[in-house]
């Protein structure tokens, strides 16, 4: 199991980024959450099998169709046995 916290910068709010991220997380079978931050970035926690987490990180680097991701900051963290993927406000 691997868990990462991710901060996504660029044009990532107002472009359905969180909804698309949740759909991709469900498809990949990873758990965690995604939320907008007041500074215009998107913050996420992704947890799952190594290959699935890497695939989710690859998706986050691209983002939703209308998004323009400029940078992805990834920090490994301890897995927490999360279940499901939640879109937070």
Jmol script that loads the backbone (N, CA, C; Angstrom):
load data "model"
ATOM      1  N   UNK A   1       0.839  -1.187   0.000  1.00  0.00           N
ATOM      2  CA  UNK A   1       0.000   0.000   0.000  1.00  0.00           C
ATOM      3  C   UNK A   1       0.882   1.248   0.000  1.00  0.00           C
ATOM      4  N   UNK A   2       0.404   2.251  -0.716  1.00  0.00           N
ATOM      5  CA  UNK A   2       1.085   3.540  -0.755  1.00  0.00           C
ATOM      6  C   UNK A   2       0.051   4.638  -0.558  1.00  0.00           C
ATOM      7  N   UNK A   3       0.449   5.686   0.132  1.00  0.00           N
ATOM      8  CA  UNK A   3      -0.419   6.851   0.316  1.00  0.00           C
ATOM      9  C   UNK A   3       0.398   8.101   0.016  1.00  0.00           C
ATOM     10  N   UNK A   4      -0.235   9.045  -0.689  1.00  0.00           N
ATOM     11  CA  UNK A   4       0.425  10.304  -1.025  1.00  0.00           C
ATOM     12  C   UNK A   4      -0.538  11.462  -0.832  1.00  0.00           C
ATOM     13  N   UNK A   5       0.023  12.575  -0.383  1.00  0.00           N
ATOM     14  CA  UNK A   5      -0.711  13.844  -0.395  1.00  0.00           C
ATOM     15  C   UNK A   5      -0.225  14.601  -1.610  1.00  0.00           C
ATOM     16  N   UNK A   6      -1.164  15.236  -2.309  1.00  0.00           N
ATOM     17  CA  UNK A   6      -0.845  15.892  -3.574  1.00  0.00           C
ATOM     18  C   UNK A   6      -1.413  17.303  -3.567  1.00  0.00           C
ATOM     19  N   UNK A   7      -0.625  18.247  -4.031  1.00  0.00           N
ATOM     20  CA  UNK A   7      -1.074  19.615  -4.230  1.00  0.00           C
ATOM     21  C   UNK A   7      -0.928  19.922  -5.716  1.00  0.00           C
ATOM     22  N   UNK A   8      -2.057  20.259  -6.345  1.00  0.00           N
ATOM     23  CA  UNK A   8      -2.093  20.496  -7.787  1.00  0.00           C
ATOM     24  C   UNK A   8      -2.277  21.991  -8.036  1.00  0.00           C
ATOM     25  N   UNK A   9      -1.378  22.585  -8.814  1.00  0.00           N
ATOM     26  CA  UNK A   9      -1.484  24.000  -9.138  1.00  0.00           C
ATOM     27  C   UNK A   9      -1.737  24.173 -10.629  1.00  0.00           C
ATOM     28  N   UNK A  10      -2.321  25.298 -10.964  1.00  0.00           N
ATOM     29  CA  UNK A  10      -2.656  25.628 -12.343  1.00  0.00           C
ATOM     30  C   UNK A  10      -4.114  26.042 -12.428  1.00  0.00           C
ATOM     31  N   UNK A  11      -4.701  25.870 -13.598  1.00  0.00           N
ATOM     32  CA  UNK A  11      -6.135  26.133 -13.767  1.00  0.00           C
ATOM     33  C   UNK A  11      -6.860  24.832 -13.410  1.00  0.00           C
ATOM     34  N   UNK A  12      -7.134  24.671 -12.108  1.00  0.00           N
ATOM     35  CA  UNK A  12      -7.670  23.406 -11.614  1.00  0.00           C
ATOM     36  C   UNK A  12      -8.971  23.572 -10.811  1.00  0.00           C
ATOM     37  N   UNK A  13      -9.461  24.788 -10.710  1.00  0.00           N
ATOM     38  CA  UNK A  13     -10.764  25.011 -10.086  1.00  0.00           C
ATOM     39  C   UNK A  13     -11.708  25.578 -11.134  1.00  0.00           C
ATOM     40  N   UNK A  14     -12.981  25.191 -11.020  1.00  0.00           N
ATOM     41  CA  UNK A  14     -13.972  25.652 -11.978  1.00  0.00           C
ATOM     42  C   UNK A  14     -13.926  24.892 -13.293  1.00  0.00           C
ATOM     43  N   UNK A  15     -13.245  23.739 -13.300  1.00  0.00           N
ATOM     44  CA  UNK A  15     -13.106  22.938 -14.522  1.00  0.00           C
ATOM     45  C   UNK A  15     -13.481  21.476 -14.276  1.00  0.00           C
ATOM     46  N   UNK A  16     -14.280  21.229 -13.239  1.00  0.00           N
ATOM     47  CA  UNK A  16     -14.749  19.874 -12.875  1.00  0.00           C
ATOM     48  C   UNK A  16     -13.603  18.940 -12.512  1.00  0.00           C
ATOM     49  N   UNK A  17     -12.507  19.489 -12.048  1.00  0.00           N
ATOM     50  CA  UNK A  17     -11.331  18.692 -11.708  1.00  0.00           C
ATOM     51  C   UNK A  17     -11.656  17.644 -10.654  1.00  0.00           C
ATOM     52  N   UNK A  18     -12.329  18.044  -9.578  1.00  0.00           N
ATOM     53  CA  UNK A  18     -12.629  17.113  -8.482  1.00  0.00           C
ATOM     54  C   UNK A  18     -13.553  15.989  -8.928  1.00  0.00           C
ATOM     55  N   UNK A  19     -14.561  16.302  -9.704  1.00  0.00           N
ATOM     56  CA  UNK A  19     -15.506  15.272 -10.169  1.00  0.00           C
ATOM     57  C   UNK A  19     -14.801  14.259 -11.069  1.00  0.00           C
ATOM     58  N   UNK A  20     -13.976  14.748 -11.991  1.00  0.00           N
ATOM     59  CA  UNK A  20     -13.226  13.840 -12.853  1.00  0.00           C
ATOM     60  C   UNK A  20     -12.228  13.020 -12.042  1.00  0.00           C
ATOM     61  N   UNK A  21     -11.596  13.651 -11.054  1.00  0.00           N
ATOM     62  CA  UNK A  21     -10.643  12.931 -10.204  1.00  0.00           C
ATOM     63  C   UNK A  21     -11.336  11.798  -9.454  1.00  0.00           C
ATOM     64  N   UNK A  22     -12.524  12.059  -8.931  1.00  0.00           N
ATOM     65  CA  UNK A  22     -13.268  11.022  -8.205  1.00  0.00           C
ATOM     66  C   UNK A  22     -13.631   9.875  -9.137  1.00  0.00           C
ATOM     67  N   UNK A  23     -14.027  10.190 -10.340  1.00  0.00           N
ATOM     68  CA  UNK A  23     -14.369   9.140 -11.309  1.00  0.00           C
ATOM     69  C   UNK A  23     -13.136   8.283 -11.623  1.00  0.00           C
ATOM     70  N   UNK A  24     -11.991   8.932 -11.811  1.00  0.00           N
ATOM     71  CA  UNK A  24     -10.761   8.195 -12.103  1.00  0.00           C
ATOM     72  C   UNK A  24     -10.324   7.370 -10.898  1.00  0.00           C
ATOM     73  N   UNK A  25     -10.459   7.922  -9.704  1.00  0.00           N
ATOM     74  CA  UNK A  25     -10.100   7.183  -8.491  1.00  0.00           C
ATOM     75  C   UNK A  25     -10.954   5.927  -8.355  1.00  0.00           C
ATOM     76  N   UNK A  26     -12.247   6.058  -8.610  1.00  0.00           N
ATOM     77  CA  UNK A  26     -13.130   4.890  -8.559  1.00  0.00           C
ATOM     78  C   UNK A  26     -12.714   3.858  -9.600  1.00  0.00           C
ATOM     79  N   UNK A  27     -12.385   4.304 -10.794  1.00  0.00           N
ATOM     80  CA  UNK A  27     -11.976   3.384 -11.859  1.00  0.00           C
ATOM     81  C   UNK A  27     -10.699   2.630 -11.484  1.00  0.00           C
ATOM     82  N   UNK A  28      -9.773   3.341 -10.836  1.00  0.00           N
ATOM     83  CA  UNK A  28      -8.492   2.741 -10.459  1.00  0.00           C
ATOM     84  C   UNK A  28      -8.559   1.961  -9.144  1.00  0.00           C
ATOM     85  N   UNK A  29      -9.606   2.187  -8.371  1.00  0.00           N
ATOM     86  CA  UNK A  29      -9.735   1.487  -7.090  1.00  0.00           C
ATOM     87  C   UNK A  29      -8.889   2.069  -5.978  1.00  0.00           C
ATOM     88  N   UNK A  30      -8.594   3.375  -6.062  1.00  0.00           N
ATOM     89  CA  UNK A  30      -7.859   4.024  -4.979  1.00  0.00           C
ATOM     90  C   UNK A  30      -8.842   4.729  -4.042  1.00  0.00           C
ATOM     91  N   UNK A  31      -8.410   4.937  -2.822  1.00  0.00           N
ATOM     92  CA  UNK A  31      -9.229   5.611  -1.818  1.00  0.00           C
ATOM     93  C   UNK A  31      -8.626   6.982  -1.531  1.00  0.00           C
ATOM     94  N   UNK A  32      -9.399   7.814  -0.816  1.00  0.00           N
ATOM     95  CA  UNK A  32      -8.895   9.116  -0.408  1.00  0.00           C
ATOM     96  C   UNK A  32      -9.922  10.210  -0.583  1.00  0.00           C
ATOM     97  N   UNK A  33      -9.428  11.411  -0.864  1.00  0.00           N
ATOM     98  CA  UNK A  33     -10.307  12.563  -1.021  1.00  0.00           C
ATOM     99  C   UNK A  33      -9.625  13.607  -1.901  1.00  0.00           C
ATOM    100  N   UNK A  34     -10.441  14.547  -2.365  1.00  0.00           N
ATOM    101  CA  UNK A  34      -9.947  15.676  -3.146  1.00  0.00           C
ATOM    102  C   UNK A  34     -10.766  16.902  -2.758  1.00  0.00           C
ATOM    103  N   UNK A  35     -10.102  18.062  -2.640  1.00  0.00           N
ATOM    104  CA  UNK A  35     -10.822  19.283  -2.265  1.00  0.00           C
ATOM    105  C   UNK A  35     -10.134  20.512  -2.831  1.00  0.00           C
ATOM    106  N   UNK A  36     -10.925  21.546  -3.035  1.00  0.00           N
ATOM    107  CA  UNK A  36     -10.395  22.845  -3.450  1.00  0.00           C
ATOM    108  C   UNK A  36      -9.840  23.563  -2.230  1.00  0.00           C
ATOM    109  N   UNK A  37      -8.794  24.339  -2.460  1.00  0.00           N
ATOM    110  CA  UNK A  37      -8.257  25.198  -1.404  1.00  0.00           C
ATOM    111  C   UNK A  37      -8.516  26.649  -1.789  1.00  0.00           C
ATOM    112  N   UNK A  38      -8.542  27.506  -0.800  1.00  0.00           N
ATOM    113  CA  UNK A  38      -8.868  28.916  -1.037  1.00  0.00           C
ATOM    114  C   UNK A  38      -7.837  29.632  -1.907  1.00  0.00           C
ATOM    115  N   UNK A  39      -6.635  29.080  -2.029  1.00  0.00           N
ATOM    116  CA  UNK A  39      -5.596  29.720  -2.852  1.00  0.00           C
ATOM    117  C   UNK A  39      -5.672  29.318  -4.332  1.00  0.00           C
ATOM    118  N   UNK A  40      -6.713  28.559  -4.709  1.00  0.00           N
ATOM    119  CA  UNK A  40      -6.903  28.184  -6.102  1.00  0.00           C
ATOM    120  C   UNK A  40      -6.292  26.845  -6.483  1.00  0.00           C
ATOM    121  N   UNK A  41      -5.640  26.189  -5.540  1.00  0.00           N
ATOM    122  CA  UNK A  41      -5.064  24.874  -5.802  1.00  0.00           C
ATOM    123  C   UNK A  41      -6.059  23.780  -5.437  1.00  0.00           C
ATOM    124  N   UNK A  42      -5.708  22.554  -5.795  1.00  0.00           N
ATOM    125  CA  UNK A  42      -6.487  21.388  -5.405  1.00  0.00           C
ATOM    126  C   UNK A  42      -5.585  20.501  -4.552  1.00  0.00           C
ATOM    127  N   UNK A  43      -6.126  20.016  -3.445  1.00  0.00           N
ATOM    128  CA  UNK A  43      -5.400  19.179  -2.497  1.00  0.00           C
ATOM    129  C   UNK A  43      -6.047  17.803  -2.504  1.00  0.00           C
ATOM    130  N   UNK A  44      -5.239  16.757  -2.547  1.00  0.00           N
ATOM    131  CA  UNK A  44      -5.792  15.405  -2.584  1.00  0.00           C
ATOM    132  C   UNK A  44      -4.967  14.465  -1.724  1.00  0.00           C
ATOM    133  N   UNK A  45      -5.615  13.412  -1.268  1.00  0.00           N
ATOM    134  CA  UNK A  45      -4.963  12.291  -0.605  1.00  0.00           C
ATOM    135  C   UNK A  45      -5.364  11.061  -1.397  1.00  0.00           C
ATOM    136  N   UNK A  46      -4.379  10.297  -1.813  1.00  0.00           N
ATOM    137  CA  UNK A  46      -4.627   9.105  -2.620  1.00  0.00           C
ATOM    138  C   UNK A  46      -3.941   7.928  -1.947  1.00  0.00           C
ATOM    139  N   UNK A  47      -4.691   6.841  -1.788  1.00  0.00           N
ATOM    140  CA  UNK A  47      -4.158   5.665  -1.112  1.00  0.00           C
ATOM    141  C   UNK A  47      -4.581   4.405  -1.859  1.00  0.00           C
ATOM    142  N   UNK A  48      -3.657   3.478  -2.027  1.00  0.00           N
ATOM    143  CA  UNK A  48      -3.989   2.219  -2.689  1.00  0.00           C
ATOM    144  C   UNK A  48      -2.743   1.449  -3.053  1.00  0.00           C
ATOM    145  N   UNK A  49      -2.920   0.479  -3.931  1.00  0.00           N
ATOM    146  CA  UNK A  49      -1.779  -0.294  -4.416  1.00  0.00           C
ATOM    147  C   UNK A  49      -0.847   0.625  -5.195  1.00  0.00           C
ATOM    148  N   UNK A  50       0.438   0.350  -5.134  1.00  0.00           N
ATOM    149  CA  UNK A  50       1.463   1.194  -5.755  1.00  0.00           C
ATOM    150  C   UNK A  50       1.133   1.550  -7.206  1.00  0.00           C
ATOM    151  N   UNK A  51       0.806   0.564  -8.012  1.00  0.00           N
ATOM    152  CA  UNK A  51       0.533   0.806  -9.434  1.00  0.00           C
ATOM    153  C   UNK A  51      -0.690   1.700  -9.629  1.00  0.00           C
ATOM    154  N   UNK A  52      -1.723   1.498  -8.819  1.00  0.00           N
ATOM    155  CA  UNK A  52      -2.935   2.314  -8.926  1.00  0.00           C
ATOM    156  C   UNK A  52      -2.653   3.759  -8.506  1.00  0.00           C
ATOM    157  N   UNK A  53      -1.868   3.938  -7.463  1.00  0.00           N
ATOM    158  CA  UNK A  53      -1.516   5.294  -7.019  1.00  0.00           C
ATOM    159  C   UNK A  53      -0.693   5.992  -8.096  1.00  0.00           C
ATOM    160  N   UNK A  54       0.263   5.295  -8.698  1.00  0.00           N
ATOM    161  CA  UNK A  54       1.054   5.884  -9.783  1.00  0.00           C
ATOM    162  C   UNK A  54       0.169   6.284 -10.960  1.00  0.00           C
ATOM    163  N   UNK A  55      -0.819   5.442 -11.278  1.00  0.00           N
ATOM    164  CA  UNK A  55      -1.749   5.770 -12.365  1.00  0.00           C
ATOM    165  C   UNK A  55      -2.579   7.000 -12.014  1.00  0.00           C
ATOM    166  N   UNK A  56      -2.997   7.120 -10.756  1.00  0.00           N
ATOM    167  CA  UNK A  56      -3.767   8.289 -10.329  1.00  0.00           C
ATOM    168  C   UNK A  56      -2.896   9.543 -10.395  1.00  0.00           C
ATOM    169  N   UNK A  57      -1.626   9.430 -10.006  1.00  0.00           N
ATOM    170  CA  UNK A  57      -0.721  10.578 -10.102  1.00  0.00           C
ATOM    171  C   UNK A  57      -0.544  11.002 -11.560  1.00  0.00           C
ATOM    172  N   UNK A  58      -0.451  10.050 -12.465  1.00  0.00           N
ATOM    173  CA  UNK A  58      -0.339  10.375 -13.886  1.00  0.00           C
ATOM    174  C   UNK A  58      -1.586  11.117 -14.345  1.00  0.00           C
ATOM    175  N   UNK A  59      -2.767  10.677 -13.879  1.00  0.00           N
ATOM    176  CA  UNK A  59      -3.996  11.379 -14.253  1.00  0.00           C
ATOM    177  C   UNK A  59      -3.996  12.793 -13.672  1.00  0.00           C
ATOM    178  N   UNK A  60      -3.598  12.942 -12.410  1.00  0.00           N
ATOM    179  CA  UNK A  60      -3.579  14.265 -11.779  1.00  0.00           C
ATOM    180  C   UNK A  60      -2.644  15.227 -12.505  1.00  0.00           C
ATOM    181  N   UNK A  61      -1.595  14.713 -13.109  1.00  0.00           N
ATOM    182  CA  UNK A  61      -0.682  15.573 -13.881  1.00  0.00           C
ATOM    183  C   UNK A  61      -1.358  16.125 -15.133  1.00  0.00           C
ATOM    184  N   UNK A  62      -2.340  15.394 -15.648  1.00  0.00           N
ATOM    185  CA  UNK A  62      -3.091  15.849 -16.832  1.00  0.00           C
ATOM    186  C   UNK A  62      -4.339  16.623 -16.420  1.00  0.00           C
ATOM    187  N   UNK A  63      -5.105  16.064 -15.494  1.00  0.00           N
ATOM    188  CA  UNK A  63      -6.329  16.695 -15.006  1.00  0.00           C
ATOM    189  C   UNK A  63      -7.511  16.500 -15.929  1.00  0.00           C
ATOM    190  N   UNK A  64      -8.578  17.193 -15.619  1.00  0.00           N
ATOM    191  CA  UNK A  64      -9.813  17.134 -16.398  1.00  0.00           C
ATOM    192  C   UNK A  64      -9.585  17.792 -17.759  1.00  0.00           C
ATOM    193  N   UNK A  65     -10.499  17.568 -18.718  1.00  0.00           N
ATOM    194  CA  UNK A  65     -10.293  18.111 -20.068  1.00  0.00           C
ATOM    195  C   UNK A  65     -10.035  19.613 -20.132  1.00  0.00           C
ATOM    196  N   UNK A  66     -10.675  20.403 -19.277  1.00  0.00           N
ATOM    197  CA  UNK A  66     -10.507  21.862 -19.322  1.00  0.00           C
ATOM    198  C   UNK A  66      -9.416  22.375 -18.385  1.00  0.00           C
ATOM    199  N   UNK A  67      -8.833  21.495 -17.592  1.00  0.00           N
ATOM    200  CA  UNK A  67      -7.798  21.906 -16.635  1.00  0.00           C
ATOM    201  C   UNK A  67      -6.472  22.145 -17.341  1.00  0.00           C
ATOM    202  N   UNK A  68      -5.639  22.935 -16.712  1.00  0.00           N
ATOM    203  CA  UNK A  68      -4.264  23.149 -17.149  1.00  0.00           C
ATOM    204  C   UNK A  68      -3.382  23.008 -15.914  1.00  0.00           C
ATOM    205  N   UNK A  69      -2.841  21.830 -15.713  1.00  0.00           N
ATOM    206  CA  UNK A  69      -2.006  21.561 -14.541  1.00  0.00           C
ATOM    207  C   UNK A  69      -0.610  22.111 -14.802  1.00  0.00           C
ATOM    208  N   UNK A  70      -0.137  22.956 -13.876  1.00  0.00           N
ATOM    209  CA  UNK A  70       1.205  23.528 -13.994  1.00  0.00           C
ATOM    210  C   UNK A  70       2.218  22.759 -13.166  1.00  0.00           C
ATOM    211  N   UNK A  71       1.792  22.288 -11.996  1.00  0.00           N
ATOM    212  CA  UNK A  71       2.745  21.609 -11.104  1.00  0.00           C
ATOM    213  C   UNK A  71       1.995  20.650 -10.191  1.00  0.00           C
ATOM    214  N   UNK A  72       2.650  19.556  -9.863  1.00  0.00           N
ATOM    215  CA  UNK A  72       2.123  18.565  -8.933  1.00  0.00           C
ATOM    216  C   UNK A  72       3.173  18.350  -7.854  1.00  0.00           C
ATOM    217  N   UNK A  73       2.845  18.664  -6.611  1.00  0.00           N
ATOM    218  CA  UNK A  73       3.738  18.402  -5.483  1.00  0.00           C
ATOM    219  C   UNK A  73       3.220  17.158  -4.773  1.00  0.00           C
ATOM    220  N   UNK A  74       4.068  16.153  -4.641  1.00  0.00           N
ATOM    221  CA  UNK A  74       3.666  14.863  -4.082  1.00  0.00           C
ATOM    222  C   UNK A  74       4.520  14.560  -2.863  1.00  0.00           C
ATOM    223  N   UNK A  75       3.852  14.216  -1.761  1.00  0.00           N
ATOM    224  CA  UNK A  75       4.538  13.847  -0.531  1.00  0.00           C
ATOM    225  C   UNK A  75       3.989  12.505  -0.065  1.00  0.00           C
ATOM    226  N   UNK A  76       4.879  11.539   0.121  1.00  0.00           N
ATOM    227  CA  UNK A  76       4.449  10.242   0.651  1.00  0.00           C
ATOM    228  C   UNK A  76       4.032  10.403   2.109  1.00  0.00           C
ATOM    229  N   UNK A  77       3.007   9.664   2.489  1.00  0.00           N
ATOM    230  CA  UNK A  77       2.497   9.691   3.853  1.00  0.00           C
ATOM    231  C   UNK A  77       2.139   8.266   4.259  1.00  0.00           C
ATOM    232  N   UNK A  78       1.805   8.070   5.511  1.00  0.00           N
ATOM    233  CA  UNK A  78       1.450   6.735   5.982  1.00  0.00           C
ATOM    234  C   UNK A  78       0.051   6.363   5.518  1.00  0.00           C
ATOM    235  N   UNK A  79      -0.119   5.140   4.984  1.00  0.00           N
ATOM    236  CA  UNK A  79      -1.463   4.682   4.621  1.00  0.00           C
ATOM    237  C   UNK A  79      -2.364   4.638   5.855  1.00  0.00           C
ATOM    238  N   UNK A  80      -3.661   4.863   5.624  1.00  0.00           N
ATOM    239  CA  UNK A  80      -4.616   4.938   6.730  1.00  0.00           C
ATOM    240  C   UNK A  80      -5.799   3.996   6.522  1.00  0.00           C
ATOM    241  N   UNK A  81      -5.664   3.033   5.605  1.00  0.00           N
ATOM    242  CA  UNK A  81      -6.737   2.069   5.319  1.00  0.00           C
ATOM    243  C   UNK A  81      -8.059   2.752   5.024  1.00  0.00           C
ATOM    244  N   UNK A  82      -8.021   3.770   4.184  1.00  0.00           N
ATOM    245  CA  UNK A  82      -9.235   4.490   3.801  1.00  0.00           C
ATOM    246  C   UNK A  82     -10.101   3.626   2.891  1.00  0.00           C
ATOM    247  N   UNK A  83     -11.380   3.910   2.878  1.00  0.00           N
ATOM    248  CA  UNK A  83     -12.325   3.209   2.012  1.00  0.00           C
ATOM    249  C   UNK A  83     -13.064   4.253   1.197  1.00  0.00           C
ATOM    250  N   UNK A  84     -13.072   4.083  -0.136  1.00  0.00           N
ATOM    251  CA  UNK A  84     -13.793   5.004  -1.011  1.00  0.00           C
ATOM    252  C   UNK A  84     -13.017   6.280  -1.270  1.00  0.00           C
ATOM    253  N   UNK A  85     -13.553   7.064  -2.195  1.00  0.00           N
ATOM    254  CA  UNK A  85     -12.935   8.331  -2.574  1.00  0.00           C
ATOM    255  C   UNK A  85     -14.008   9.415  -2.496  1.00  0.00           C
ATOM    256  N   UNK A  86     -13.717  10.487  -1.784  1.00  0.00           N
ATOM    257  CA  UNK A  86     -14.698  11.516  -1.463  1.00  0.00           C
ATOM    258  C   UNK A  86     -14.304  12.859  -2.086  1.00  0.00           C
ATOM    259  N   UNK A  87     -15.269  13.543  -2.661  1.00  0.00           N
ATOM    260  CA  UNK A  87     -15.082  14.921  -3.116  1.00  0.00           C
ATOM    261  C   UNK A  87     -15.518  15.823  -1.979  1.00  0.00           C
ATOM    262  N   UNK A  88     -14.561  16.569  -1.446  1.00  0.00           N
ATOM    263  CA  UNK A  88     -14.861  17.504  -0.364  1.00  0.00           C
ATOM    264  C   UNK A  88     -15.012  18.909  -0.932  1.00  0.00           C
ATOM    265  N   UNK A  89     -15.690  19.788  -0.188  1.00  0.00           N
ATOM    266  CA  UNK A  89     -15.881  21.162  -0.674  1.00  0.00           C
ATOM    267  C   UNK A  89     -14.567  21.916  -0.826  1.00  0.00           C
TER     268      UNK A  89
END
end "model"
wireframe off; spacefill off
backbone 0.3
color backbone group
